[in-house]
Amino acid sequence: MAASASFAKLTPTGPQVFINFRGKDVRNGFLSFLEPAMREANINVFVDKGEVMGTNLVNLFVRIQESRVAVVIFSKDYSSSEWCLDELAKIKDCNDQGGLSVIPIFYKLSTENVKELKGDFGDTFRNLTRKYKHLPERTQKWKEALESIPQIKGMTLSEQSDRNEREFMNEMVLEIQRLLSQIAVKGNPKLELDSQGGFMVPARRLDIAHADNPEKWTWSAIYDRPHKADIEIATMINIHTLIKITGDFHTRKLIPGTKYEVVFLVSLDDTSLGWKKDVTMKLKLTMRDGSSSEQEKALYLDEYIGENWVDIHVGEFEAPPKKENAKIFFSMYQYVDTDPKSGLVVKGVAIRPAQ
């Protein structure tokens, strides 16, 4: 029991916080203390462990989009990294759209040099833009982000400060907590797919086998931009037993005579294991009089490993008249228990008009 409680403490839920930083400057020092302090404070923090060129930057952009807060740590060599600046440009875009709050941190660096691109910080940035002069749109986005984000009220730790790094770090954690306290997490929202005229059943409303066991599944919150809401997602850690995810939805909310499709919204990260054997998808429509129709198919999820959110098609049905008290039941399951499986992330199930 004690082990489970400890594990749960290290997997906080709540809105995701993305940290943008120059690894060379802070990874092995300041950040190595800040990240565990945030987790200890039950802050759902995402830190890019790779930060190497060749890693899929698109995946990090998705992480930024899923976050509600971005902490940008400006440091001595920050402006030498195209990786940091690409992330910063994406952070600016999300902030401009209103879905992301930003806390700039000036770490042992003059705020004036960052805001006005002066001194070594500015010179380094100009050298980088000359290197990429053949990509003017990209460098212009960098410049706009560097002009915009540092203007947001942030926190500064100067080289001459009397405060030590641990005191400053504790102040940062408190500021992040204050900002997060203003963000209401909708644990069980009725999410309407406004752009497609359908609905979504979030992961928390699904019946996921072993989802209450933190050694098998963990829960965290992301900002889902299409629905403009914070929702919880379930991430598979390690499963040796059967996989079973089920749910239902009442058809009275749908337009009679319209054909709808049912899809699981999932993701499988690059480290996912055990998906070479097929899983079974099942859809059942049950009418008020007890009659029903079923669809079932098997498919392989390993082809989706490394992609962002994907739609796993379950089946299609026609919405009956509203006076018909009908329900749909959907499931994803696999009864193979010989191979360990991990890496599946479940956002929910969408019921939307078929294309």
C-alpha positions as CSV (number, residue, x, y, z in Angstrom):
1,M,0.0,0.0,0.0
2,A,2.8,2.4,0.9
3,A,4.5,1.9,-2.5
4,S,1.2,2.6,-4.3
5,A,0.7,5.8,-2.3
6,S,4.2,7.0,-3.1
7,F,3.9,6.2,-6.8
8,A,0.6,8.1,-6.9
9,K,2.2,11.2,-5.4
10,L,4.7,11.3,-8.2
11,T,2.1,11.3,-10.9
12,P,0.1,14.5,-10.2
13,T,-3.0,15.5,-12.2
14,G,-4.1,19.0,-13.0
15,P,-3.3,21.3,-15.9
16,Q,0.0,20.6,-17.6
17,V,3.0,23.0,-17.1
18,F,5.5,23.0,-20.0
19,I,9.1,24.1,-19.3
20,N,11.0,25.7,-22.1
21,F,14.8,25.9,-21.4
22,R,18.3,25.7,-22.7
23,G,19.6,22.4,-21.5
24,K,23.2,23.4,-21.6
25,D,22.6,26.2,-19.1
26,V,20.2,24.7,-16.5
27,R,19.5,21.0,-17.1
28,N,22.1,19.6,-14.6
29,G,21.8,22.4,-12.1
30,F,18.8,24.7,-11.5
31,L,16.3,22.5,-13.5
32,S,17.4,19.3,-11.8
33,F,16.1,20.8,-8.5
34,L,13.1,22.7,-9.9
35,E,11.4,19.7,-11.6
36,P,11.3,17.4,-8.6
37,A,10.2,20.4,-6.4
38,M,7.3,21.0,-8.8
39,R,6.3,17.4,-8.8
40,E,6.5,17.3,-5.0
41,A,4.1,20.3,-5.0
42,N,1.7,18.2,-7.1
43,I,2.3,20.2,-10.3
44,N,1.8,18.3,-13.5
45,V,5.1,19.3,-15.2
46,F,6.4,18.3,-18.6
47,V,10.1,18.6,-19.3
48,D,11.6,17.5,-22.6
49,K,14.2,14.9,-21.6
50,G,15.8,14.8,-25.1
51,E,16.2,18.3,-26.4
52,V,18.3,16.9,-29.2
53,M,18.0,17.9,-32.9
54,G,16.3,15.1,-34.8
55,T,13.7,14.5,-32.1
56,N,10.2,15.1,-33.5
57,L,9.6,18.8,-32.7
58,V,5.9,18.4,-33.8
59,N,5.4,16.2,-30.7
60,L,6.7,18.9,-28.5
61,F,4.4,21.4,-30.2
62,V,1.5,19.2,-29.3
63,R,2.7,19.1,-25.7
64,I,2.7,22.9,-25.7
65,Q,-0.8,23.0,-27.1
66,E,-1.9,20.6,-24.4
67,S,-0.5,22.7,-21.6
68,R,-2.1,25.6,-19.7
69,V,1.1,27.2,-18.4
70,A,4.5,27.6,-20.0
71,V,7.5,28.5,-17.9
72,V,10.2,30.0,-20.2
73,I,13.7,30.0,-18.6
74,F,15.8,32.6,-20.4
75,S,19.5,31.9,-19.7
76,K,22.9,32.9,-21.0
77,D,23.0,30.7,-24.1
78,Y,19.2,30.5,-24.7
79,S,19.3,32.6,-27.9
80,S,21.9,30.3,-29.5
81,S,19.3,27.4,-29.7
82,E,17.0,27.2,-32.6
83,W,15.2,24.4,-30.7
84,C,14.4,26.8,-27.8
85,L,13.3,29.5,-30.2
86,D,11.0,27.2,-32.2
87,E,9.3,26.2,-29.0
88,L,9.1,29.9,-27.9
89,A,7.4,30.8,-31.2
90,K,4.8,28.1,-30.6
91,I,4.3,29.3,-27.0
92,K,3.7,32.8,-28.3
93,D,1.1,31.5,-30.8
94,C,-0.8,29.6,-28.0
95,N,-0.6,32.6,-25.7
96,D,-2.0,34.9,-28.4
97,Q,-4.9,32.5,-28.8
98,G,-5.7,32.7,-25.1
99,G,-5.2,29.0,-24.3
100,L,-1.7,29.3,-22.6
101,S,-0.4,31.4,-19.7
102,V,3.3,32.2,-19.7
103,I,5.8,32.9,-16.8
104,P,9.1,34.2,-18.1
105,I,12.1,33.5,-15.9
106,F,15.3,35.5,-16.3
107,Y,18.0,33.2,-14.9
108,K,21.2,35.0,-14.1
109,L,20.6,37.3,-17.0
110,S,19.7,41.0,-17.4
111,T,16.0,41.4,-18.3
112,E,16.9,44.4,-20.4
113,N,19.3,42.3,-22.6
114,V,16.5,39.9,-23.3
115,K,13.8,42.4,-23.8
116,E,15.9,44.6,-26.1
117,L,18.2,41.9,-27.5
118,K,21.2,43.7,-26.2
119,G,24.7,42.5,-25.1
120,D,25.8,38.9,-25.7
121,F,22.3,37.6,-25.7
122,G,21.3,39.9,-28.6
123,D,24.6,39.3,-30.5
124,T,24.1,35.5,-30.2
125,F,20.6,35.8,-31.5
126,R,21.7,37.9,-34.5
127,N,24.4,35.4,-35.4
128,L,21.8,32.6,-35.3
129,T,19.4,34.5,-37.6
130,R,22.3,35.1,-40.1
131,K,22.9,31.3,-40.1
132,Y,19.2,30.8,-41.0
133,K,18.8,33.8,-43.3
134,H,17.5,31.4,-46.0
135,L,14.5,30.8,-43.7
136,P,13.2,34.4,-43.1
137,E,9.7,33.3,-41.9
138,R,11.2,31.1,-39.2
139,T,13.6,33.7,-37.9
140,Q,10.9,36.4,-38.0
141,K,8.8,34.2,-35.7
142,W,11.8,33.9,-33.4
143,K,12.2,37.7,-33.3
144,E,8.5,38.3,-32.7
145,A,8.5,35.8,-29.8
146,L,11.5,37.3,-28.2
147,E,9.9,40.7,-28.4
148,S,6.6,39.5,-27.0
149,I,7.2,36.9,-24.3
150,P,9.8,38.8,-22.2
151,Q,7.3,41.7,-21.8
152,I,5.0,39.4,-19.8
153,K,5.5,39.9,-16.0
154,G,7.9,37.3,-14.9
155,M,10.6,36.5,-12.3
156,T,14.3,37.4,-12.2
157,L,17.3,35.8,-10.5
158,S,20.3,38.1,-11.2
159,E,23.8,37.0,-10.8
160,Q,24.2,39.6,-8.0
161,S,21.1,38.5,-6.1
162,D,21.2,37.9,-2.4
163,R,18.7,35.1,-2.8
164,N,20.0,31.6,-3.3
165,E,18.7,29.4,-6.1
166,R,16.6,27.3,-3.7
167,E,14.8,30.3,-2.4
168,F,14.1,31.5,-5.9
169,M,12.9,28.1,-6.9
170,N,10.5,27.9,-4.0
171,E,9.1,31.3,-5.1
172,M,8.7,30.0,-8.6
173,V,6.7,27.0,-7.4
174,L,4.4,29.2,-5.4
175,E,3.8,31.5,-8.4
176,I,3.0,28.5,-10.6
177,Q,0.6,27.2,-8.0
178,R,-1.1,30.6,-7.7
179,L,-1.6,30.7,-11.5
180,L,-2.8,27.1,-11.6
181,S,-5.3,27.8,-8.8
182,Q,-7.1,30.1,-11.2
183,I,-7.6,27.4,-13.8
184,A,-10.6,25.2,-13.1
185,V,-10.1,21.6,-14.3
186,K,-13.3,20.1,-15.7
187,G,-13.0,16.5,-14.6
188,N,-16.1,15.3,-16.3
189,P,-17.1,17.9,-19.0
190,K,-19.9,17.5,-21.6
191,L,-17.6,18.2,-24.5
192,E,-19.3,19.1,-27.7
193,L,-17.2,18.7,-30.9
194,D,-18.3,22.1,-32.1
195,S,-16.5,22.0,-35.4
196,Q,-18.0,18.6,-36.3
197,G,-21.4,18.6,-34.7
198,G,-20.8,15.6,-32.4
199,F,-19.9,14.8,-28.8
200,M,-17.0,13.4,-26.8
201,V,-17.0,11.0,-23.9
202,P,-13.9,11.9,-21.9
203,A,-11.6,9.2,-20.5
204,R,-12.9,9.7,-17.0
205,R,-16.3,8.6,-18.1
206,L,-15.0,5.4,-19.7
207,D,-14.7,2.1,-17.8
208,I,-11.0,1.3,-18.1
209,A,-9.8,-2.0,-16.5
210,H,-7.2,-1.4,-13.8
211,A,-7.4,2.4,-14.2
212,D,-7.5,2.9,-10.4
213,N,-4.1,1.1,-10.1
214,P,-1.3,3.7,-10.4
215,E,1.2,1.0,-11.3
216,K,-0.8,0.2,-14.4
217,W,-2.3,3.6,-15.4
218,T,-1.7,7.2,-14.5
219,W,-4.0,10.2,-14.9
220,S,-3.0,13.7,-16.0
221,A,-4.7,16.8,-17.4
222,I,-4.1,18.5,-20.7
223,Y,-5.6,21.5,-22.4
224,D,-7.7,20.2,-25.3
225,R,-7.7,23.0,-27.8
226,P,-10.6,21.9,-30.0
227,H,-12.9,21.9,-27.0
228,K,-11.2,24.8,-25.1
229,A,-11.3,22.7,-21.9
230,D,-8.9,20.9,-19.5
231,I,-9.5,17.2,-19.7
232,E,-7.9,14.2,-18.0
233,I,-6.2,11.6,-20.0
234,A,-5.2,8.0,-19.0
235,T,-1.7,6.7,-19.8
236,M,-0.9,3.0,-19.7
237,I,2.2,2.3,-17.7
238,N,2.6,-1.5,-17.7
239,I,-0.2,-4.1,-18.3
240,H,0.3,-7.8,-18.4
241,T,-3.3,-8.7,-18.1
242,L,-6.3,-8.1,-20.4
243,I,-7.0,-4.6,-21.8
244,K,-10.6,-3.6,-21.7
245,I,-12.0,-0.1,-22.2
246,T,-15.8,0.3,-22.5
247,G,-18.4,3.1,-22.6
248,D,-21.9,4.1,-23.7
249,F,-23.8,7.1,-25.0
250,H,-27.5,7.9,-25.3
251,T,-28.6,8.7,-28.9
252,R,-31.3,11.3,-27.9
253,K,-28.6,13.9,-28.1
254,L,-28.0,13.1,-31.8
255,I,-29.8,14.2,-35.0
256,P,-32.3,11.5,-36.1
257,G,-31.5,9.9,-39.5
258,T,-27.9,11.1,-39.4
259,K,-25.1,8.6,-39.8
260,Y,-22.5,8.9,-37.0
261,E,-19.0,7.3,-36.5
262,V,-17.6,6.2,-33.2
263,V,-13.8,6.6,-32.7
264,F,-11.4,6.2,-29.8
265,L,-9.1,9.2,-29.5
266,V,-5.7,7.7,-28.5
267,S,-2.0,8.2,-28.8
268,L,1.0,5.8,-28.6
269,D,4.4,7.3,-27.8
270,D,7.7,6.2,-29.2
271,T,8.4,4.0,-26.2
272,S,5.2,2.0,-26.5
273,L,5.5,-1.8,-26.3
274,G,3.5,-4.9,-26.9
275,W,1.1,-3.8,-29.7
276,K,2.0,-6.2,-32.4
277,K,-1.1,-8.4,-31.6
278,D,-4.5,-7.2,-32.7
279,V,-7.1,-5.6,-30.5
280,T,-10.9,-5.9,-31.0
281,M,-13.2,-2.9,-31.5
282,K,-16.9,-3.4,-30.9
283,L,-20.0,-1.2,-31.4
284,K,-23.5,-2.2,-30.3
285,L,-26.7,-0.2,-30.8
286,T,-29.5,-1.3,-28.5
287,M,-33.1,0.0,-29.1
288,R,-35.8,0.5,-26.5
289,D,-37.6,-2.6,-27.6
290,G,-34.5,-4.7,-26.9
291,S,-33.5,-5.3,-30.5
292,S,-29.8,-4.6,-31.2
293,S,-27.2,-4.6,-33.9
294,E,-23.5,-5.1,-33.5
295,Q,-20.2,-4.4,-35.4
296,E,-16.9,-5.9,-34.6
297,K,-13.4,-5.8,-36.1
298,A,-9.8,-6.5,-35.2
299,L,-6.9,-4.1,-35.9
300,Y,-3.3,-3.5,-35.0
301,L,-2.3,-0.4,-33.0
302,D,1.5,-0.7,-33.6
303,E,1.2,1.2,-36.8
304,Y,0.2,4.3,-34.8
305,I,3.2,4.3,-32.5
306,G,5.0,7.7,-32.6
307,E,2.1,9.6,-34.0
308,N,0.1,12.3,-32.2
309,W,-3.6,11.9,-31.4
310,V,-5.2,9.5,-33.8
311,D,-8.8,8.3,-34.5
312,I,-9.3,4.5,-34.0
313,H,-12.5,3.8,-35.9
314,V,-14.9,1.5,-34.0
315,G,-18.0,1.6,-36.3
316,E,-20.9,3.6,-37.7
317,F,-24.6,3.8,-37.0
318,E,-27.7,5.8,-37.9
319,A,-29.2,7.8,-35.1
320,P,-32.8,6.6,-34.5
321,P,-35.9,8.9,-33.9
322,K,-35.7,10.7,-30.6
323,K,-38.8,8.8,-29.3
324,E,-36.7,5.6,-29.6
325,N,-34.9,5.3,-26.3
326,A,-31.6,3.9,-27.8
327,K,-28.1,3.6,-26.5
328,I,-24.8,2.8,-28.1
329,F,-22.1,0.7,-26.3
330,F,-18.5,0.7,-27.5
331,S,-15.4,-1.1,-26.5
332,M,-11.7,-1.8,-27.1
333,Y,-10.3,-5.0,-25.7
334,Q,-7.5,-7.6,-26.0
335,Y,-7.4,-10.8,-24.0
336,V,-3.7,-11.6,-24.7
337,D,-2.0,-11.6,-21.3
338,T,1.4,-13.0,-22.2
339,D,3.1,-9.8,-23.5
340,P,3.6,-6.7,-21.4
341,K,2.0,-3.6,-23.0
342,S,2.6,0.1,-22.3
343,G,2.4,3.6,-23.9
344,L,-1.3,3.8,-24.8
345,V,-2.8,7.2,-24.0
346,V,-6.6,7.5,-24.0
347,K,-8.3,10.9,-24.4
348,G,-11.8,9.6,-24.9
349,V,-14.3,8.5,-27.5
350,A,-15.9,10.8,-30.1
351,I,-19.3,10.3,-31.6
352,R,-19.6,12.6,-34.7
353,P,-21.2,12.7,-38.1
354,A,-19.6,10.3,-40.5
355,Q,-17.8,12.0,-43.4
